[in-house]
Amino acid sequence: MLLATKLRGLEAPKPAASSQEPAASSQKCYFSAVTKDAARRRIAVVPGDGIGKEVIAQALHVIRATGAPVDFTEFDWSADRYLRDGTTIPADGFAMLTRDYDAVFVGALGDPRVPSNVHAKDILLGMRFKMDLYANVRPVKCLDDSLCPLKNRKASEIDFVVIRENTEGPYVDVGGVFKQGTPDEVAVQEDVNTRKGVERVIRYAFEYARRHGRKKVLMTDKANVMTYAHGLWQRVFKEVAAEYADIGAQHMYVDALCMHMVRDPAQFDVIVTNNMFGDIITDLAAALQGGLGMAASGNIHPGRRSMFEPVHGSAPPFAGKNIANPMGAILTAAMMLDHLGRASEAKKINDAVLEAVRQKKTTQDIGGSLGTRECGEWIQQQVTGNR
């Protein structure tokens, strides 16, 4: 399993950010080898740090192999860029992504050379907040029995989706420290939940279930402790659920949910939860499907530009060693293509990844013997053969 690099909440002082994007090395344009098409899509690519660069490169090769009518523009927003000139993201970066691109494809962000991870926070959380990508969608599907870590369970029993609220909670960084460094130190971190934010992600979960033929939505919280914040979640969930008579509505406290995810994952269909609990339970869920290297995600705002990223982090100890699992990034690419209306190309990718797992044409973390490049090349060839 790949180790995720987590964002830290506190920022160290940073150099002043550059207000303009240097023209020379900041972005590269790539075009897929298909004929011109009015339905061509433009994708902004941010490989980021660590293994992000390696896995995204393989995912782009696989997308090209499908023949999908897409063009890529690569941006060098990363720790390297930050250390070079102090830029995390240009002043007009988020507006440019929204204006000029149909989707954003991100690798991973986090580098020990930037202990505060300020660049990761500005870029990744910046996209989520400033582009208002309120629904983080994380499919949890085990592709083969060999990947399932649970005793007496089959891969077919692990097939659900977690929808995580993506713009509120403790991640908004509201709080402070009083009397720091003294025996009387007090630290406060606010968990922000708004009626608008809670309602729209719960409604999205029910709409997702209906659209994808799923029958149940389970909301998880800790309302028996967080009576105000999660009391809001409970009230809104009951109100919204009443509008979807065709979809079952369920509830579990998050500690009970974690237990049942391990004991009986087959019972779950769609899970919706707040930002922090979604962050935690999806790492547990990734273990059920073979590890973080197999986990894909999308950051969605229906009708607007959305961003897609594999769940794993930048894993600096593995960077440059050709050992990182590219399947999470490749499955994320399929998820992105499906979101852009290219369902047939997405299916080719998903089918090729499934075949790679079955034939053990994988990296060592899930039982294969291939490197990052070799695994990506095998999947690419499988996709090409199915065109």
TORKOL-4160 file (C-alpha; in steps of 0.2 Angstrom, whole numbers, padded with zeros to 4 digits, m for minus):
387
<pt num="1" X="0000" Y="0000" Z="0000"/>
<pt num="2" X="0006" Y="0017" Z="m0004"/>
<pt num="3" X="0009" Y="0029" Z="0010"/>
<pt num="4" X="m0002" Y="0045" Z="0008"/>
<pt num="5" X="0007" Y="0062" Z="0012"/>
<pt num="6" X="m0006" Y="0072" Z="0022"/>
<pt num="7" X="m0008" Y="0091" Z="0022"/>
<pt num="8" X="m0003" Y="0100" Z="0038"/>
<pt num="9" X="m0015" Y="0113" Z="0044"/>
<pt num="10" X="m0002" Y="0126" Z="0050"/>
<pt num="11" X="0008" Y="0136" Z="0037"/>
<pt num="12" X="0026" Y="0142" Z="0039"/>
<pt num="13" X="0031" Y="0159" Z="0032"/>
<pt num="14" X="0033" Y="0158" Z="0013"/>
<pt num="15" X="0040" Y="0168" Z="m0001"/>
<pt num="16" X="0029" Y="0180" Z="m0010"/>
<pt num="17" X="0019" Y="0171" Z="m0023"/>
<pt num="18" X="0022" Y="0176" Z="m0041"/>
<pt num="19" X="0008" Y="0184" Z="m0049"/>
<pt num="20" X="0011" Y="0179" Z="m0067"/>
<pt num="21" X="0014" Y="0162" Z="m0075"/>
<pt num="22" X="0032" Y="0162" Z="m0083"/>
<pt num="23" X="0030" Y="0158" Z="m0101"/>
<pt num="24" X="0045" Y="0146" Z="m0104"/>
<pt num="25" X="0044" Y="0131" Z="m0093"/>
<pt num="26" X="0027" Y="0133" Z="m0083"/>
<pt num="27" X="0016" Y="0124" Z="m0095"/>
<pt num="28" X="0017" Y="0111" Z="m0109"/>
<pt num="29" X="0004" Y="0107" Z="m0122"/>
<pt num="30" X="0001" Y="0089" Z="m0128"/>
<pt num="31" X="m0012" Y="0083" Z="m0141"/>
<pt num="32" X="m0019" Y="0066" Z="m0143"/>
<pt num="33" X="m0017" Y="0058" Z="m0159"/>
<pt num="34" X="m0035" Y="0059" Z="m0166"/>
<pt num="35" X="m0044" Y="0069" Z="m0179"/>
<pt num="36" X="m0051" Y="0086" Z="m0175"/>
<pt num="37" X="m0068" Y="0085" Z="m0167"/>
<pt num="38" X="m0080" Y="0099" Z="m0161"/>
<pt num="39" X="m0082" Y="0089" Z="m0145"/>
<pt num="40" X="m0064" Y="0089" Z="m0140"/>
<pt num="41" X="m0060" Y="0092" Z="m0122"/>
<pt num="42" X="m0046" Y="0102" Z="m0114"/>
<pt num="43" X="m0039" Y="0094" Z="m0099"/>
<pt num="44" X="m0027" Y="0104" Z="m0087"/>
<pt num="45" X="m0014" Y="0092" Z="m0080"/>
<pt num="46" X="m0004" Y="0095" Z="m0063"/>
<pt num="47" X="0007" Y="0080" Z="m0060"/>
<pt num="48" X="0013" Y="0088" Z="m0044"/>
<pt num="49" X="0026" Y="0080" Z="m0032"/>
<pt num="50" X="0034" Y="0063" Z="m0029"/>
<pt num="51" X="0026" Y="0048" Z="m0037"/>
<pt num="52" X="0012" Y="0060" Z="m0044"/>
<pt num="53" X="0024" Y="0064" Z="m0059"/>
<pt num="54" X="0026" Y="0045" Z="m0063"/>
<pt num="55" X="0008" Y="0039" Z="m0061"/>
<pt num="56" X="0001" Y="0054" Z="m0071"/>
<pt num="57" X="0013" Y="0051" Z="m0085"/>
<pt num="58" X="0006" Y="0033" Z="m0087"/>
<pt num="59" X="m0012" Y="0038" Z="m0085"/>
<pt num="60" X="m0009" Y="0051" Z="m0099"/>
<pt num="61" X="m0002" Y="0037" Z="m0110"/>
<pt num="62" X="m0017" Y="0026" Z="m0107"/>
<pt num="63" X="m0029" Y="0040" Z="m0111"/>
<pt num="64" X="m0021" Y="0043" Z="m0128"/>
<pt num="65" X="m0022" Y="0025" Z="m0131"/>
<pt num="66" X="m0041" Y="0025" Z="m0130"/>
<pt num="67" X="m0042" Y="0038" Z="m0145"/>
<pt num="68" X="m0052" Y="0050" Z="m0134"/>
<pt num="69" X="m0054" Y="0067" Z="m0142"/>
<pt num="70" X="m0044" Y="0076" Z="m0128"/>
<pt num="71" X="m0030" Y="0088" Z="m0127"/>
<pt num="72" X="m0018" Y="0091" Z="m0112"/>
<pt num="73" X="m0010" Y="0106" Z="m0105"/>
<pt num="74" X="0003" Y="0102" Z="m0091"/>
<pt num="75" X="0007" Y="0114" Z="m0077"/>
<pt num="76" X="0022" Y="0113" Z="m0066"/>
<pt num="77" X="0014" Y="0119" Z="m0050"/>
<pt num="78" X="0023" Y="0109" Z="m0037"/>
<pt num="79" X="0036" Y="0109" Z="m0023"/>
<pt num="80" X="0050" Y="0111" Z="m0037"/>
<pt num="81" X="0041" Y="0127" Z="m0043"/>
<pt num="82" X="0038" Y="0134" Z="m0026"/>
<pt num="83" X="0056" Y="0131" Z="m0021"/>
<pt num="84" X="0062" Y="0139" Z="m0037"/>
<pt num="85" X="0052" Y="0155" Z="m0038"/>
<pt num="86" X="0040" Y="0155" Z="m0023"/>
<pt num="87" X="0024" Y="0152" Z="m0034"/>
<pt num="88" X="0011" Y="0140" Z="m0027"/>
<pt num="89" X="m0002" Y="0144" Z="m0040"/>
<pt num="90" X="m0003" Y="0160" Z="m0051"/>
<pt num="91" X="m0015" Y="0174" Z="m0045"/>
<pt num="92" X="m0027" Y="0170" Z="m0060"/>
<pt num="93" X="m0024" Y="0151" Z="m0059"/>
<pt num="94" X="m0041" Y="0145" Z="m0053"/>
<pt num="95" X="m0050" Y="0157" Z="m0064"/>
<pt num="96" X="m0040" Y="0151" Z="m0079"/>
<pt num="97" X="m0044" Y="0133" Z="m0075"/>
<pt num="98" X="m0062" Y="0136" Z="m0074"/>
<pt num="99" X="m0062" Y="0147" Z="m0090"/>
<pt num="100" X="m0051" Y="0137" Z="m0101"/>
<pt num="101" X="m0052" Y="0119" Z="m0097"/>
<pt num="102" X="m0066" Y="0105" Z="m0096"/>
<pt num="103" X="m0057" Y="0096" Z="m0082"/>
<pt num="104" X="m0042" Y="0096" Z="m0071"/>
<pt num="105" X="m0031" Y="0080" Z="m0068"/>
<pt num="106" X="m0020" Y="0081" Z="m0053"/>
<pt num="107" X="m0006" Y="0069" Z="m0047"/>
<pt num="108" X="m0001" Y="0071" Z="m0029"/>
<pt num="109" X="0006" Y="0085" Z="m0019"/>
<pt num="110" X="0018" Y="0085" Z="m0004"/>
<pt num="111" X="0036" Y="0086" Z="m0002"/>
<pt num="112" X="0048" Y="0085" Z="0013"/>
<pt num="113" X="0058" Y="0100" Z="0007"/>
<pt num="114" X="0042" Y="0111" Z="0010"/>
<pt num="115" X="0039" Y="0106" Z="0028"/>
<pt num="116" X="0023" Y="0117" Z="0029"/>
<pt num="117" X="0016" Y="0109" Z="0013"/>
<pt num="118" X="0010" Y="0127" Z="0009"/>
<pt num="119" X="0011" Y="0124" Z="m0009"/>
<pt num="120" X="0000" Y="0108" Z="m0007"/>
<pt num="121" X="m0013" Y="0117" Z="0003"/>
<pt num="122" X="m0014" Y="0132" Z="m0009"/>
<pt num="123" X="m0015" Y="0121" Z="m0024"/>
<pt num="124" X="m0026" Y="0106" Z="m0019"/>
<pt num="125" X="m0037" Y="0114" Z="m0006"/>
<pt num="126" X="m0037" Y="0130" Z="m0016"/>
<pt num="127" X="m0045" Y="0120" Z="m0030"/>
<pt num="128" X="m0058" Y="0112" Z="m0019"/>
<pt num="129" X="m0063" Y="0128" Z="m0011"/>
<pt num="130" X="m0061" Y="0142" Z="m0024"/>
<pt num="131" X="m0068" Y="0131" Z="m0038"/>
<pt num="132" X="m0082" Y="0125" Z="m0025"/>
<pt num="133" X="m0079" Y="0107" Z="m0029"/>
<pt num="134" X="m0091" Y="0102" Z="m0015"/>
<pt num="135" X="m0093" Y="0083" Z="m0018"/>
<pt num="136" X="m0078" Y="0071" Z="m0017"/>
<pt num="137" X="m0083" Y="0055" Z="m0025"/>
<pt num="138" X="m0073" Y="0040" Z="m0021"/>
<pt num="139" X="m0078" Y="0023" Z="m0029"/>
<pt num="140" X="m0073" Y="0008" Z="m0018"/>
<pt num="141" X="m0073" Y="m0008" Z="m0029"/>
<pt num="142" X="m0062" Y="m0023" Z="m0027"/>
<pt num="143" X="m0057" Y="m0030" Z="m0043"/>
<pt num="144" X="m0051" Y="m0047" Z="m0039"/>
<pt num="145" X="m0052" Y="m0059" Z="m0024"/>
<pt num="146" X="m0033" Y="m0059" Z="m0022"/>
<pt num="147" X="m0034" Y="m0040" Z="m0018"/>
<pt num="148" X="m0047" Y="m0043" Z="m0004"/>
<pt num="149" X="m0039" Y="m0042" Z="0014"/>
<pt num="150" X="m0054" Y="m0049" Z="0023"/>
<pt num="151" X="m0056" Y="m0067" Z="0028"/>
<pt num="152" X="m0070" Y="m0077" Z="0019"/>
<pt num="153" X="m0075" Y="m0062" Z="0009"/>
<pt num="154" X="m0075" Y="m0060" Z="m0010"/>
<pt num="155" X="m0071" Y="m0045" Z="m0021"/>
<pt num="156" X="m0089" Y="m0045" Z="m0027"/>
<pt num="157" X="m0094" Y="m0040" Z="m0010"/>
<pt num="158" X="m0084" Y="m0024" Z="m0010"/>
<pt num="159" X="m0093" Y="m0012" Z="m0022"/>
<pt num="160" X="m0099" Y="0005" Z="m0014"/>
<pt num="161" X="m0096" Y="0023" Z="m0016"/>
<pt num="162" X="m0091" Y="0036" Z="m0003"/>
<pt num="163" X="m0096" Y="0054" Z="m0006"/>
<pt num="164" X="m0087" Y="0066" Z="0005"/>
<pt num="165" X="m0092" Y="0084" Z="0008"/>
<pt num="166" X="m0077" Y="0094" Z="0001"/>
<pt num="167" X="m0077" Y="0112" Z="0006"/>
<pt num="168" X="m0081" Y="0113" Z="0024"/>
<pt num="169" X="m0077" Y="0105" Z="0041"/>
<pt num="170" X="m0060" Y="0108" Z="0050"/>
<pt num="171" X="m0052" Y="0110" Z="0033"/>
<pt num="172" X="m0057" Y="0128" Z="0031"/>
<pt num="173" X="m0044" Y="0132" Z="0044"/>
<pt num="174" X="m0054" Y="0142" Z="0056"/>
<pt num="175" X="m0047" Y="0142" Z="0074"/>
<pt num="176" X="m0032" Y="0148" Z="0084"/>
<pt num="177" X="m0020" Y="0145" Z="0098"/>
<pt num="178" X="m0020" Y="0155" Z="0114"/>
<pt num="179" X="m0005" Y="0156" Z="0127"/>
<pt num="180" X="0005" Y="0145" Z="0115"/>
<pt num="181" X="0020" Y="0137" Z="0123"/>
<pt num="182" X="0014" Y="0139" Z="0141"/>
<pt num="183" X="0006" Y="0126" Z="0153"/>
<pt num="184" X="m0011" Y="0135" Z="0150"/>
<pt num="185" X="m0010" Y="0134" Z="0131"/>
<pt num="186" X="m0027" Y="0132" Z="0122"/>
<pt num="187" X="m0030" Y="0126" Z="0104"/>
<pt num="188" X="m0046" Y="0128" Z="0095"/>
<pt num="189" X="m0051" Y="0121" Z="0078"/>
<pt num="190" X="m0068" Y="0125" Z="0071"/>
<pt num="191" X="m0079" Y="0112" Z="0062"/>
<pt num="192" X="m0089" Y="0122" Z="0050"/>
<pt num="193" X="m0105" Y="0115" Z="0043"/>
<pt num="194" X="m0118" Y="0126" Z="0034"/>
<pt num="195" X="m0135" Y="0121" Z="0029"/>
<pt num="196" X="m0131" Y="0125" Z="0011"/>
<pt num="197" X="m0115" Y="0114" Z="0011"/>
<pt num="198" X="m0124" Y="0099" Z="0020"/>
<pt num="199" X="m0139" Y="0099" Z="0010"/>
<pt num="200" X="m0131" Y="0100" Z="m0007"/>
<pt num="201" X="m0119" Y="0086" Z="m0004"/>
<pt num="202" X="m0133" Y="0075" Z="0003"/>
<pt num="203" X="m0144" Y="0079" Z="m0012"/>
<pt num="204" X="m0129" Y="0075" Z="m0023"/>
<pt num="205" X="m0128" Y="0058" Z="m0015"/>
<pt num="206" X="m0146" Y="0053" Z="m0018"/>
<pt num="207" X="m0145" Y="0059" Z="m0036"/>
<pt num="208" X="m0129" Y="0049" Z="m0038"/>
<pt num="209" X="m0138" Y="0034" Z="m0031"/>
<pt num="210" X="m0153" Y="0036" Z="m0043"/>
<pt num="211" X="m0142" Y="0040" Z="m0058"/>
<pt num="212" X="m0131" Y="0024" Z="m0055"/>
<pt num="213" X="m0144" Y="0012" Z="m0051"/>
<pt num="214" X="m0139" Y="0011" Z="m0032"/>
<pt num="215" X="m0153" Y="0007" Z="m0020"/>
<pt num="216" X="m0147" Y="0014" Z="m0003"/>
<pt num="217" X="m0139" Y="0030" Z="0004"/>
<pt num="218" X="m0131" Y="0029" Z="0021"/>
<pt num="219" X="m0126" Y="0045" Z="0031"/>
<pt num="220" X="m0113" Y="0043" Z="0044"/>
<pt num="221" X="m0109" Y="0056" Z="0058"/>
<pt num="222" X="m0105" Y="0057" Z="0076"/>
<pt num="223" X="m0121" Y="0067" Z="0082"/>
<pt num="224" X="m0121" Y="0059" Z="0099"/>
<pt num="225" X="m0105" Y="0069" Z="0103"/>
<pt num="226" X="m0105" Y="0083" Z="0090"/>
<pt num="227" X="m0123" Y="0087" Z="0094"/>
<pt num="228" X="m0124" Y="0104" Z="0085"/>
<pt num="229" X="m0114" Y="0101" Z="0069"/>
<pt num="230" X="m0120" Y="0084" Z="0066"/>
<pt num="231" X="m0137" Y="0087" Z="0072"/>
<pt num="232" X="m0138" Y="0098" Z="0057"/>
<pt num="233" X="m0133" Y="0083" Z="0046"/>
<pt num="234" X="m0146" Y="0072" Z="0054"/>
<pt num="235" X="m0160" Y="0085" Z="0051"/>
<pt num="236" X="m0155" Y="0089" Z="0033"/>
<pt num="237" X="m0153" Y="0070" Z="0029"/>
<pt num="238" X="m0170" Y="0066" Z="0035"/>
<pt num="239" X="m0178" Y="0080" Z="0025"/>
<pt num="240" X="m0169" Y="0076" Z="0009"/>
<pt num="241" X="m0172" Y="0058" Z="0010"/>
<pt num="242" X="m0190" Y="0061" Z="0011"/>
<pt num="243" X="m0189" Y="0067" Z="m0007"/>
<pt num="244" X="m0182" Y="0051" Z="m0013"/>
<pt num="245" X="m0194" Y="0037" Z="m0009"/>
<pt num="246" X="m0186" Y="0025" Z="m0022"/>
<pt num="247" X="m0169" Y="0026" Z="m0012"/>
<pt num="248" X="m0167" Y="0018" Z="0005"/>
<pt num="249" X="m0160" Y="0030" Z="0018"/>
<pt num="250" X="m0149" Y="0023" Z="0032"/>
<pt num="251" X="m0138" Y="0030" Z="0046"/>
<pt num="252" X="m0123" Y="0024" Z="0057"/>
<pt num="253" X="m0112" Y="0033" Z="0069"/>
<pt num="254" X="m0094" Y="0033" Z="0061"/>
<pt num="255" X="m0086" Y="0022" Z="0074"/>
<pt num="256" X="m0099" Y="0009" Z="0070"/>
<pt num="257" X="m0097" Y="0011" Z="0052"/>
<pt num="258" X="m0079" Y="0008" Z="0053"/>
<pt num="259" X="m0082" Y="m0009" Z="0061"/>
<pt num="260" X="m0095" Y="m0014" Z="0049"/>
<pt num="261" X="m0084" Y="m0009" Z="0034"/>
<pt num="262" X="m0072" Y="m0023" Z="0039"/>
<pt num="263" X="m0085" Y="m0035" Z="0045"/>
<pt num="264" X="m0098" Y="m0034" Z="0031"/>
<pt num="265" X="m0094" Y="m0022" Z="0017"/>
<pt num="266" X="m0107" Y="m0030" Z="0006"/>
<pt num="267" X="m0121" Y="m0020" Z="0015"/>
<pt num="268" X="m0115" Y="m0003" Z="0008"/>
<pt num="269" X="m0120" Y="0006" Z="m0008"/>
<pt num="270" X="m0118" Y="0025" Z="m0006"/>
<pt num="271" X="m0111" Y="0033" Z="0010"/>
<pt num="272" X="m0111" Y="0051" Z="0012"/>
<pt num="273" X="m0102" Y="0060" Z="0026"/>
<pt num="274" X="m0093" Y="0076" Z="0031"/>
<pt num="275" X="m0076" Y="0081" Z="0026"/>
<pt num="276" X="m0065" Y="0074" Z="0040"/>
<pt num="277" X="m0074" Y="0058" Z="0042"/>
<pt num="278" X="m0074" Y="0056" Z="0023"/>
<pt num="279" X="m0055" Y="0058" Z="0023"/>
<pt num="280" X="m0053" Y="0045" Z="0036"/>
<pt num="281" X="m0065" Y="0031" Z="0030"/>
<pt num="282" X="m0059" Y="0032" Z="0012"/>
<pt num="283" X="m0042" Y="0027" Z="0017"/>
<pt num="284" X="m0050" Y="0012" Z="0026"/>
<pt num="285" X="m0060" Y="0009" Z="0011"/>
<pt num="286" X="m0045" Y="0009" Z="0000"/>
<pt num="287" X="m0037" Y="m0005" Z="0010"/>
<pt num="288" X="m0053" Y="m0016" Z="0006"/>
<pt num="289" X="m0049" Y="m0014" Z="m0013"/>
<pt num="290" X="m0030" Y="m0017" Z="m0013"/>
<pt num="291" X="m0023" Y="m0002" Z="m0005"/>
<pt num="292" X="m0022" Y="0017" Z="m0009"/>
<pt num="293" X="m0013" Y="0013" Z="m0025"/>
<pt num="294" X="m0030" Y="0007" Z="m0032"/>
<pt num="295" X="m0041" Y="0021" Z="m0026"/>
<pt num="296" X="m0048" Y="0034" Z="m0038"/>
<pt num="297" X="m0057" Y="0050" Z="m0034"/>
<pt num="298" X="m0066" Y="0065" Z="m0042"/>
<pt num="299" X="m0069" Y="0082" Z="m0035"/>
<pt num="300" X="m0086" Y="0087" Z="m0042"/>
<pt num="301" X="m0097" Y="0102" Z="m0044"/>
<pt num="302" X="m0111" Y="0097" Z="m0056"/>
<pt num="303" X="m0111" Y="0108" Z="m0071"/>
<pt num="304" X="m0095" Y="0116" Z="m0068"/>
<pt num="305" X="m0076" Y="0112" Z="m0070"/>
<pt num="306" X="m0071" Y="0097" Z="m0059"/>
<pt num="307" X="m0055" Y="0090" Z="m0053"/>
<pt num="308" X="m0049" Y="0072" Z="m0053"/>
<pt num="309" X="m0035" Y="0064" Z="m0042"/>
<pt num="310" X="m0029" Y="0047" Z="m0036"/>
<pt num="311" X="m0032" Y="0045" Z="m0018"/>
<pt num="312" X="m0014" Y="0041" Z="m0013"/>
<pt num="313" X="m0002" Y="0055" Z="m0008"/>
<pt num="314" X="0015" Y="0059" Z="m0015"/>
<pt num="315" X="0025" Y="0045" Z="m0006"/>
<pt num="316" X="0042" Y="0054" Z="m0007"/>
<pt num="317" X="0052" Y="0038" Z="m0002"/>
<pt num="318" X="0045" Y="0029" Z="m0017"/>
<pt num="319" X="0048" Y="0043" Z="m0030"/>
<pt num="320" X="0059" Y="0040" Z="m0044"/>
<pt num="321" X="0061" Y="0021" Z="m0041"/>
<pt num="322" X="0048" Y="0015" Z="m0053"/>
<pt num="323" X="0039" Y="0005" Z="m0040"/>
<pt num="324" X="0023" Y="0016" Z="m0037"/>
<pt num="325" X="0006" Y="0008" Z="m0042"/>
<pt num="326" X="m0001" Y="0018" Z="m0057"/>
<pt num="327" X="m0018" Y="0010" Z="m0057"/>
<pt num="328" X="m0026" Y="0023" Z="m0045"/>
<pt num="329" X="m0021" Y="0037" Z="m0057"/>
<pt num="330" X="m0027" Y="0026" Z="m0072"/>
<pt num="331" X="m0043" Y="0022" Z="m0064"/>
<pt num="332" X="m0045" Y="0041" Z="m0060"/>
<pt num="333" X="m0042" Y="0045" Z="m0079"/>
<pt num="334" X="m0056" Y="0033" Z="m0083"/>
<pt num="335" X="m0067" Y="0042" Z="m0070"/>
<pt num="336" X="m0063" Y="0058" Z="m0078"/>
<pt num="337" X="m0067" Y="0052" Z="m0096"/>
<pt num="338" X="m0084" Y="0046" Z="m0090"/>
<pt num="339" X="m0088" Y="0062" Z="m0082"/>
<pt num="340" X="m0083" Y="0071" Z="m0099"/>
<pt num="341" X="m0096" Y="0060" Z="m0108"/>
<pt num="342" X="m0083" Y="0047" Z="m0115"/>
<pt num="343" X="m0090" Y="0032" Z="m0107"/>
<pt num="344" X="m0084" Y="0020" Z="m0120"/>
<pt num="345" X="m0066" Y="0025" Z="m0118"/>
<pt num="346" X="m0068" Y="0025" Z="m0099"/>
<pt num="347" X="m0074" Y="0007" Z="m0101"/>
<pt num="348" X="m0059" Y="0002" Z="m0111"/>
<pt num="349" X="m0048" Y="0008" Z="m0097"/>
<pt num="350" X="m0057" Y="0000" Z="m0083"/>
<pt num="351" X="m0058" Y="m0017" Z="m0093"/>
<pt num="352" X="m0039" Y="m0016" Z="m0096"/>
<pt num="353" X="m0035" Y="m0013" Z="m0078"/>
<pt num="354" X="m0046" Y="m0027" Z="m0073"/>
<pt num="355" X="m0037" Y="m0039" Z="m0085"/>
<pt num="356" X="m0020" Y="m0033" Z="m0078"/>
<pt num="357" X="m0025" Y="m0037" Z="m0061"/>
<pt num="358" X="m0032" Y="m0054" Z="m0066"/>
<pt num="359" X="m0016" Y="m0058" Z="m0075"/>
<pt num="360" X="m0005" Y="m0050" Z="m0061"/>
<pt num="361" X="0003" Y="m0038" Z="m0073"/>
<pt num="362" X="0004" Y="m0026" Z="m0059"/>
<pt num="363" X="0016" Y="m0018" Z="m0047"/>
<pt num="364" X="0023" Y="m0027" Z="m0032"/>
<pt num="365" X="0011" Y="m0019" Z="m0019"/>
<pt num="366" X="m0003" Y="m0030" Z="m0026"/>
<pt num="367" X="0006" Y="m0046" Z="m0030"/>
<pt num="368" X="0014" Y="m0042" Z="m0047"/>
<pt num="369" X="0032" Y="m0040" Z="m0052"/>
<pt num="370" X="0031" Y="m0025" Z="m0064"/>
<pt num="371" X="0037" Y="m0007" Z="m0062"/>
<pt num="372" X="0027" Y="0009" Z="m0064"/>
<pt num="373" X="0031" Y="0011" Z="m0082"/>
<pt num="374" X="0029" Y="m0007" Z="m0087"/>
<pt num="375" X="0012" Y="m0009" Z="m0078"/>
<pt num="376" X="0007" Y="0007" Z="m0087"/>
<pt num="377" X="0013" Y="0001" Z="m0104"/>
<pt num="378" X="0004" Y="m0016" Z="m0102"/>
<pt num="379" X="m0012" Y="m0007" Z="m0099"/>
<pt num="380" X="m0009" Y="0005" Z="m0113"/>
<pt num="381" X="m0006" Y="m0010" Z="m0125"/>
<pt num="382" X="m0022" Y="m0019" Z="m0119"/>
<pt num="383" X="m0032" Y="m0003" Z="m0122"/>
<pt num="384" X="m0025" Y="m0001" Z="m0139"/>
<pt num="385" X="m0029" Y="m0019" Z="m0143"/>
<pt num="386" X="m0047" Y="m0016" Z="m0139"/>
<pt num="387" X="m0049" Y="0000" Z="m0150"/>
